[in-house]
């Protein structure tokens, strides 16, 4: 097993390229799909942690990748709540404006 030397690590523990790639993937989804995207990515990386997964298959910085997606999941859930609250207020305002 070789040692990977990476000098461009971000504050999240990912390489800048990994973080940029994950962020592009996250931002390319509609806001309503981001929670599911994060859950899918977390599930994917958790499979590498299962006992029957060989070391050669585990991606580098697995823990950091899981952590990044978990953080984005919380962000997506918070945004979903904000969007739902805003939609509710807009619907209530529309009903109030339609009353004679």
C-alpha positions in Angstrom: 0.0 0.0 0.0 1.5 3.3 -1.1 1.6 6.6 0.7 -0.3 9.4 -0.9 1.3 12.8 -0.7 -1.2 15.7 -1.1 -0.3 19.3 -0.4 -3.5 21.0 -1.4 -5.7 19.9 1.5 -8.6 22.3 2.4 -9.9 23.0 5.9 -12.4 20.2 5.6 -9.6 17.6 5.1 -10.4 17.0 1.4 -8.2 18.0 -1.4 -9.2 21.2 -3.2 -10.2 19.2 -6.2 -12.4 16.8 -4.2 -14.1 19.6 -2.4 -14.7 21.5 -5.7 -16.1 18.4 -7.3 -18.4 17.6 -4.4 -19.6 21.2 -4.3 -20.3 21.2 -8.0 -22.3 18.1 -7.6 -24.2 19.6 -4.6 -24.9 22.9 -6.4 -26.0 21.2 -9.6 -29.0 19.7 -7.8 -32.2 21.5 -7.3 -32.6 22.6 -3.6 -35.5 20.1 -3.2 -33.2 17.2 -4.2 -30.1 18.1 -2.2 -31.1 16.2 1.0 -31.5 13.0 -1.0 -28.2 13.6 -2.9 -26.4 13.9 0.5 -28.1 10.8 1.9 -27.1 8.9 -1.2 -23.4 10.0 -1.1 -23.2 9.2 2.7 -24.6 5.8 2.0 -22.1 5.3 -0.8 -19.1 6.2 1.4 -20.5 4.2 4.4 -20.3 1.0 2.3 -16.6 1.4 2.1 -16.5 1.2 5.9 -18.2 -2.2 6.0 -16.0 -5.1 7.2 -16.2 -7.0 3.9 -14.7 -4.0 2.0 -11.1 -4.5 1.3 -8.6 -1.7 2.0 -7.6 -1.3 -1.6 -11.2 -0.3 -2.5 -11.4 2.4 0.3 -11.0 5.9 -1.1 -8.4 8.2 0.5 -9.8 10.5 3.2 -12.9 8.4 3.6 -13.8 9.9 7.0 -13.4 13.4 5.7 -15.6 12.7 2.7 -18.3 11.3 5.0 -18.0 14.3 7.3 -18.3 16.7 4.4 -21.5 15.1 3.1 -23.0 14.9 6.6 -22.3 18.6 7.0 -23.9 19.4 3.6 -26.9 17.2 4.6 -27.5 19.4 7.7 -27.2 22.5 5.5 -29.7 21.0 2.9 -32.2 20.1 5.7 -32.0 23.6 7.1 -32.5 25.1 3.7 -35.5 22.8 3.1 -37.1 24.1 6.3 -36.5 27.7 5.3 -38.0 27.0 1.9 -41.0 25.3 3.4 -41.6 28.1 5.8 -41.3 30.7 3.1 -43.7 28.8 0.8 -46.2 28.6 3.7 -46.0 32.4 4.3 -46.4 33.1 0.6 -49.5 30.8 0.4 -51.0 32.5 3.4 -50.3 35.9 2.0 -51.9 34.9 -1.3 -55.0 33.7 0.5 -55.2 37.0 2.5 -54.9 39.0 -0.8 -57.7 37.0 -2.5 -60.2 37.7 0.3 -62.8 40.3 -0.7 
